[in-house]
Amino acid sequence: MIKFVRLWEKFSRKRFKTRRLVSVFVLSLAISVWLGLASPIYSQNPQNSDREALIEDIKEFANRHVQNEKAMDTSLVIKLYETNAFGLTAPEIANIYEDEYTRLKEIKDADVWEKINDNLFNGLGWSIALIVGILFFLKEKLTNWIENLYSKTGDWLYNQVSGLKFFWSVSLKRYRGSLFNKYQQLKIPFRPNRPLEMKDIFVPLKVSGKSDNSQIDAFDAISKYPRLMIKGSPGSGKSMLLKYLAFSWADEKSSKISTNFTPVLLELNRLNELEKFDIDNLQTKLVEAFKREDFPEAKNFIGQALDNGNLMLLLDGLDEVNSNVRDRVINLIKDLLDTYEQCPVIITCRSAVYHNEFNNCVDQTLEIVEFSDRQIRNFLKVWEPELPPEKSINQLISTLRDRPQIITLARNPLLLTIIAYLYADKQFILPHSRAAFYEEAVTHLLKLRDEERQIPNQFEAIHKRRVLQKLALFAQDNASLQERDRRNIEYEQVVEQIRALLPSLNLNPEQETKAILAEIVDRSGLLLPIDGGQRYQFSHLTLQEYFAAEALSNQEEELVNRFKQDSVTWRETVKLWCGLTGDKTPLIKQVHQHDALTGFECLADAKEVEQTLADEIIDYYKQQLEKVIVDDDLAKAFGAVAADLRENSRRKSVFDFLETVLNDNSGPSKQQASAKALSFTNLPQAAKILAQEYKRKQEYCENLVDQDHKNCLENIRESLVRMGDLAVPQLAILAEKEDIKFIQDLTKIATPDASIALVPFLWHPDESICFSAAWSLAELFIQNDNTEALKDIELTAEQKNEKDLDWIWQPFNDSSSKSLSIIACRIVDMLDRTPTELMPNSLPQLDPRLIIPLLSIHDPINIPSDPEWNSLTDSLLEQQKQTPEIEEKINEQVNHILGTPFSSASWSKILSTLKPRLQLDLINRFANQRRPNISDWRNLFLEIEYQFKSSYHYRLVLAMGIIASIMAIAEIVLLVLRQPDNWNNVAWGFPIYVLFVFWVSFWKGIEERLKPSTFLQLGLFGILTFGTKIQRLFKDNLVWAEISLVNESAFATSFGFYTFGFFGAFITGYVISSSSIVLANVANVAGVIGATGMFAIFGLSTIKDNTFWSLFVSALFAAALYLESALAASFVVVVFSLIGIGIGVWDRAKTKKDWIRFLAILAFPYFCWFPIVVVFSTRFMLRFLTLQSISLNWLIILGTWFIVLGTCTTLWRYGQDRERKASNPLKGILDGYI
């Protein structure tokens, strides 16, 4: 060891004059560091040029001993220096050393700071132990305090800078996060601790235009029409649609809104508070909306977004604007839309209140259609886990069918939520009438106790009911008498109203006002605090109207007067009031005179009304029947009166009238109107009448050229479809007459009952019926509840013999699905045999579990591989977010193949029934993998026997890569140690940094760690990958999926380097021993690594945080190094910052497609792992061979690389070939689709 020390000091002082010592250094460095040499290392033979230099050396020893607080060691110095060529004797050496030691010691002792330092660290260990002990016991409070302080400080700083343009990306990120957190869960007021997930509970809505048969999906309408007016009944889902749009935008993975737009949801009732109705004040409300979602000071952002047309305005609840200011609000919105013509907008309003005010401002006015049976079932799915064992969704659906008025309520999402909750959580029996439902639902909700803590209610349900009645009436009156929002009540007004009521309930207003309010809010969910408790509102306007009706149950004249003054505000209240006990004749008479339709609607709810008045109203509307064709409200009124299950002449009169009109020859328009009205009765009897009339008219109409009669026939079909499951038996009977139209009608209903009804048609004697049934069932198979229902269906013996394609359903088979497997086989067989001309004109989306085996195995095609097509396809399939732009490119790629001779017309049509991305994935597999077989499909979900990733072949390749990387790093370290004090050594930190970024990226992976494709793309073929992916970014705006991985790994590596460098340089170089040359050099290496990490962080932070302060700091460092003549280091600082910007810009391009993406070319160095490894490991081998005096160095090195690369290539190809043979070309194709 002494010999090594001598050689090492000599080696360091002469700065590697003798290269042979390199091998000694490499072998000894780890041992030296591990032993932790803390003692000074001295030369036994100091070489001094003259006597003065020798004296300076002796004094330097004294200085080091003083600085390191070592005791005076004269004997050691004499031993080292008594043999010298300059005549210094031992006493002289001792005097020089001791005099210098004493002088320096006195200077140090006189230093005030040194005394403070000594006192401070005297007993430091016990002090630290005491502090640590105190902190341990106070850690929770201290942690909370620090987190709170940090949060408040951060929020304060954010509020100061959020409005600055440089910080808009940060502000938008927080805005997006706030929207996501706000809307990701649907909080059910009456079950506050058990919210439902928005993505699970939201059912895509259907909207209709002017005619009943023009229904389209709401999201299709939004993408088609930039400016929409959406109307609907109370609780139909208007507000939920806008909330879901905002949530979808915030959830980037499933966004329904283009990233080019930023949505802002504004409740229009907030405009009631405006003092001046102008655009500036409206923009202020938009600013407040952004502020509520964690984007304060958004005025400039909103102004620019409006100017550029990038702000999507979601304006909710025009009906909740007070009637006194509604005209001014409408004009204000029109002015805004005229000023900013490029901005998309969606406005919602109750149907009864909207009078086409925005017809000239919007592209289309649509109405939300009531839930179909299919949508009701989908909505209820999320409640299934909540049901007790003795209850089921099917039982609830069956119960609803027996209650026509209640199933009408169930077609409203809000009321269906209450129905589901009561059915799931309580011993609740659904009543038959609307008023009875509200009565029992409210009674149950008001009796709810704190079940979580088992705390009983403090107040009686009747008292809480009276409070809600008082507040509801106040809110309704408040809207009519003042220019205020009728939904929101100020907290002070709530307290005032309750305090005024409590004495009449024998309750103490001083002590119990807040308590009864809290119990209503916390347990029933009927009243909700908003705006942080500054205001309150009922959970839905319908409930407020019901409680107002109860409050006026004995005040008929007052209700009539209110209705006459403001019929819009009081319409629903009047109808609900009529459902309460008592004779409603006087009120209905006055209401009918003021608003005839409302009077007619009241007949459906009224328990008691004079027959004369009822007949008068009914007779009046019998004359108006034809208006039903264009007036859904009138159709529903007819249906509600005709469906009243109570035995009374009103119901019979209307129902018999509608049946008579349908059956006689009174004219096509009246027949269409009666068919539509009958469909709204929700009675099985009505479905039977409609089906019988269709059969009767079918032959008659077919012999007529009269289009009106044919329209009547189509209208009856639409009416049957509207009735859903109630019409399934009748449609199945009609389909037996070999009419494909009714197969299609069953498909529209899309329920399990409809699916079961379609199965027999797969074996119909008429093949065209078989084909149609197959296409319909293939579409319905996508819904899991449909396939579940088909498991239990009974098949005939002949049908059970269908085994030609019994492998089709094997990947999804279980012991309970034998019938389902046979049905699936029959469907695929019929799809395959369907002639092109008999395929549907508008191709639906079919179940990929049926289509993929048909296309890939039963009827495959051969597609040649095209390198350019493959490259773009790979990039498209990597995209995790499917934007409209990407979907368009996917369609182009698919159409490129479908337009070639390799695909038949029928094959192409069937392929088109899959989602575009799945189409492209399947074609890509055909082009680049072996042809799949039946065994591949059967084993779709089985793990393969051989995986290259876990094989020793792959591990050997990785081992060689690791060894080569270590050799490269060792060579770079040796280069640093050649000039340990040179600032230009920072340049050598760059290749080390790139090597570590690669290995960190490789280790982390995107989907899995140590993925072979990542090793190839980032490692061996990194430069080729860079060229291909950067071309796709520039040319097609496609962002390589793994660039996020590289960006994250770069950050992690940068911080790791910085941390290691800081502590390594400080502890190793100064704390342990500044006199140890070995450790001092280790500190130099650590310093280089730390500087690399720091400068890399500067560059990466520039784009990640959207700030330029880090670039400014980098520029200062570069300038300082330049002034110190460290030109290489100055250049490296600039390079580090630029490559950091490059990788950040590339990752940023996922959300922002602008010219800045071209700076991504600066990220090139991150893809240079392989050339760096080759260059520096080659230098290392050359150095080693030179030190060993081995000749033919380059020939040996080239031979070594030939063997290494040849071995790796052989192992890789062998492993890949073996995996290809063992792997399944269809593996993973259904991921994300089932």
Beta strands, then each sheet from edge to edge (+ up, - down):
strand 1: 185-186
strand 2: 196-197
strand 3: 206-208
strand 4: 216-217
strand 5: 227-232
strand 6: 262-267
strand 7: 311-316
strand 8: 345-350
strand 9: 364-368
strand 10: 489-490
strand 11: 527-530
strand 12: 535-538
sheet 1: 1+ 2-
sheet 2: 4+ 3- 9+ 5+ 8+ 7+ 6+
sheet 3: 10+ 12- 11+
end
